[in-house]
Amino acid sequence: MPATSALRRTLAVIAALPLLTLAACGYGSQAKDDDTAKIAAGAEKIDGLDSVRIGYFGNITHATPLVANQKGFFQKALGATEAKYAVFNAGPSEIEALNSGSVDIGWIGPSPAVNGYAKSNGKNLRIIGGSASGGVKLVVNPDRIKSLKDVKGKRIATPQLGNTQDVAFLNWIAEQGWKVDAQSGKGDVTVVRSDNKVTPDAYRSGSLDGAWVPEPTASKLVAEGGKVLLDESTLWPDEKFVITNIIVSQKFLEEHPKAVEAVLKASVDTNEWITANPDEAKTAANAQLEKDSGKALPADVLDPAWESIRLTDDPLAATLDAQAEHAVKAGLLDQPDLNGIYDLTLLNKVLKAKGKPAVDDAGLGVE
């Protein structure tokens, strides 16, 4: 079997597990159920549903659902339909939960969404909204790396083979004219696939020269003495690229559009509230992180991480398409057919009702 075919088969397994991940995020554990409902007296069920199960990651790049859960915004929008929550550390497990029907709507990174859609031949999910942009940085040991050209020959971590940051770093390496074998990570730069949970310890021990990672891992490295050498947002038009978007199972979207619309409205309202109340929102997000994971982020990590995230209702569809193309160029992904991955009908309905402009699907919407 040709090497590229073997790699693609390997990545297909990872993706039931990830391909581009999200940044966003944490990796490799099971969902944690968090069922906290405060249903107002006299409220009515939406679409006759007893509950809607909402998935997200216990990560600052998922600020919207963290705050909406903590402040009860989802529950308020759903009336007497109970908002239930499942907290994940990895995109693959959330996709599996969506496929099994144990999660209806989820916040997730771009790559698991791309992978999940491609693996199901476009039959399992739709991206229905945006949530966050940015929050990815190249942080280095300033004693070993003084400039971008010094990255050559160094050991730089990414969260996982083929995940969103891994693809972005490989693409950046190629743009420098350097060569790296995508699968092994060996070449002009040594790409070390390291779980975000252990990367700060590896950096502290000296076994890494830096890392291309999402928040809050990037700020954790800075707290260990690292220096931000490059913010990935500077590589994108208008400094915007999708890090977290909203997905829904196609079956749930077809059968319960009113419930989906209610959750989208809560998401848009939450982003407005966060923008208007940044300090209170940061505190709320950290409180929910502590509830979900048992540990809040310290101020020297939380504050810079929070500042680097840009909330957005726009899913920034063109950047997801570009991320997929970067994975194809790196040899990590066969050209996916992403037509129909977006259905922004309900989001644009919510935005119109609030007097906001419609968002675009970059030609990848349902026909």
N, C-alpha and C positions, 0 to 999 in steps of 0.2 A: 504494500500500500504506500503511495507517495506520502512524503512527510507532511505536506499541507493537508492531505485528507485525514491522516491520523490525528493531526492537531485539531481539525474541525470536528472530528468525532469526539475527541476528548472534551472539547468545549461544549459540544452538545450535551454531554453528560453533566458538565459543570453547570449548565444553564438550567437544568431542571432544578438546578443549582445555579451561577449568573453569567451573563456576559458583560455587559458594560456596567456595573452596579451603581448606583447612586451614591453615587457618592454617598452616595450619601452616607455611608452608613456603617452599621456594625455587621459582624459576620458570624454565621455558623451556629446559632443556637435555636432552640424551639421558641414558639410563641409563648408569651405570658398573658394569660387572660386577666383582664381588668374590667369587671362589670360594675360600673358605678352609675346608677340612674337616679336622678332626682326629678320625678315626673310631677308636673304641676297639677293641682286639683282641677278637675273639670276638663282636662286636655283630652283630645280625641286622637285615635290612632290614624296614621297615614297609610293609605292603601290597604287598610285592614291588617297591617303587619304588627306582630307582637314585638319585634325587635329588628334592628339593623346592626350588623356586626361591622365595625370599622377597624381597619388595621393600619398601623403605623410603626415607625421605629422609635426607640428611645434615644433620640439623637437630636441635636439642636437644629439640624437642617430640616427637621420635621416640626418646626416651631408652630405652624398653624394647628395641626391636630393636638399637639401638647397643650397649647393654650385653650383651644376649644373644648378639650376634655376637662381641664382643670377648672375652667370658668363656667362649664355647663352649657356652652353655646350650641353644641350638637343636640343635646337633649331638649333644649328650648325649641329648636327648629323642628324636631321630630314629634313634639306633643306627647301623646300617651304611648307612642311607639318607643320602646326602650332602646337607648343608645348603648350598645355593648362594645367593648374594646378588646383587641388582641394586639399585644406589643411584640414586635419581632426584632431580631438582631441581624437578619439576612433577607435579601430579596427573594432568593429561591424558595424559602419556607413560606413567605407571604404569597407568592404565586401559587404554590401548592395548595395553600389554604383557600385562595380564591377559586382555584379549579375544583376543589372538593366541595365548595359551597359553605365552608365554615367562616369565610370572610366575604362580605358583599362589596364593600368599597374600601380602597386602600390608598395610602400615601406611600410612594415608592420611587426609587431612582429610575433614570431613563433606561439603563441597560436591562434590568430584569423585565421591564415592560416590553422592550424590543424582543428580548429572547422569548418571553412567554408568548407573545403574539406570533412570532415566527414559528415556534415549535408547534403551535396549535393550528398552523395554517390559517391564521387570522380568525379563529373561531372562539377564543376564550375571553378576551378582554377588549375594552376600549379605554383610551386615555380621554378623560372628560374635563380636565382642568389642570392648571398649574398651581404651584405652591411656593417654590423657592428657586433662587438663582445664586450662583457663586459659592463661596465657602470652601474653595480648594486652593491649596498653596504648596509650593516647593519650599520646604524649610530645611536649612543645611547647618552643619557645624561651621561656624564662621572662622575657626582656626584652620580648617582644611579646605574650605571653598570660599574664595573671595569674590568670584564673578561667575557668570553663567558658563563661560568657556572652561572654568575649572571643574565643572561637573563631569567632563570627560575623564574616564579612568577611575571614577569613584563608585561607591556602593550606595545606591539610592533605593529606598523601599517604596512599594506601592501596596495597596491592601490585598490584592488577589489577582491571579492570572486572568486577564481578559475583563477585569471589572472597569468601571468608568474611568477611574484615575489611572489605571494601568494603560488603557488605550490612549488616554490623553498624553501620558508621559512618553509612550512609544512614538506617538505622532510628533511630539515636540523633538524627540531625539532625531527622528528622520529628517525633520526640517533643519536641524543643525548640520546635516550631512554625515552624521555618525551612523554606524551599523550595530544593531543588536538582534540576536536571534530571539524572536518573540516568545517561543516556548520555554527555552532555557533561561532567558534573561541575560545571557552572556554576550559580551561584545565590547564596543568602545565605552559603554557604561554597563556596570553590573546592576541589573534590576532585581531586587530582592523582594519576593512576594511575602509580605509579613502582615499578619492580622493586626488591625488597628489597636487591639487591646494590648498587644505586646510590643508594638513599635516604639513607644516611649522608653521602655526598659532596654530594648536593643540599642536605641540611640544613646541612652545614658551609659551603657557598657562600652560604647565605642565601636561596636560591630557594624554600625551604619554611619555613613557620612551625611545622610539626609533622607528626606522622604517627600513624595508627592502625594499628599493626603487631604482628606476633607476635615472640616471642623466636627468636633472639637479637638481631634488628634493634632491638627496643625498647631493650635494654641497650647496644647500640652507640651509639644516639642519646644516651642518658644519659651515656655515656663522653665524648661530644662536647659536653657541657654542657647537654643537654636535661633537662627535668623531667617526671616522670610526673604528668600531670594527672588521669588516670582509668584505673583498672584495670577492664577489661571484666567481670571476674568479679563485681564489685560490682553489676552489672546483672542477675545471674541468681539464681534461687532457690538458696539454700545456697551461693552463689558458685561454682557448678559448671556448666560447659558443655563439650560435646565439642570437642576440638581435633584429636585423633587417634583413629581407630578402626581395627579390623582387618577386612579384606575377604578374600573367597575367591571364586574362580570357581565357579559353580554346578556345572559339570561335574566339577571336581576334588573338591568337597565330596561329591557323590553317589558318585563312584567310589573315593575314598580318605579315608573318614571317620576312620580310625585315624591317618593322617598329620596330618590337620587337628587332631584331638584332641591329638596329641603336641605340635604347635606351640602350641596354646592352653595346654596345661599348662606348657610352657616359658615362655610369656608371663606366666602367673600366678606361677610360681616366680620369675621374674626381677623382677617388681614387688615381691614379698616380699623378695627379696635386696637390692634397691635401698633399700627402706625400712629394712631392718636395717643396711645398710652405706652410708649416704649419701655419705660422703667418698670411699670406694673406688669407689663406683658413678659418681660425678661424674668421677673420674679416668679410669675405664674408658670412659665415654661420650666424653670429650674425646679420648682416644687413638684411638678408632674414627673420630671425626670427622676427625682428622688423617690417618688412613690413607685414608679415603674421599675427602677433599677436598684433602689436601696441606697443610692449615693448621689448627692447633688454635686454640681460642678463648682469648684472654688472660683472666687471672683477673678483671679488672674488668668483663668482659662475661659470662664463664661463671658466676660466683658468683650474681649477681642473677637471671640467666636461669634457672638451675637452681632457685633458691628459688621462682620464680613458677609452676613447673609442678607439677601435682598428678597423680600416677599413679593410674589407676583401671582395674579390670577391667570395671566397668560402662560400657557404651557411652553411657549418658546419653541414651537414645533420645528422650525428650520434648524435649530441647534441640535435637536435630537436626531434629525436626519443626517446632519454633519457628523455627529458622534458615531453613528452607525457606519458612515462612509470611512471614518478613520479606522474603525475596527476591520473593515474589509481591506483597506490598504495595508494594514499591519499583517494580514493573512490570518486573522483570528475569527473571521466571520464570512460565510458565503453571503453574497448579495441578498439581503432580505427584501421581501415585498411588503412594504409598510403601508400600502394603500388601504385605507379604512381603519387604521389604528386609532384615529381621532374621531370622536363625535362631540363637538362643542356646542351642539344645539341648545342644550339646557343651560350651559354656562352663559352663552350669549343671551338667552332669555333673561337670566338673572341679572346680567350686567345691564341690559337694556332697561329693565325695570328700575335700576338704580341710576339711570342716566349716564352710564359709562359706555365707552366704545366697545364694539365687538372685537374678539380676538381671532387670529387666523390659524388655520390648520396646515399651512404650507403645501396645500394640495394633497394632503394625506388623509382627508376626511372621508366619511362614509358618503356614498353617492345617493 
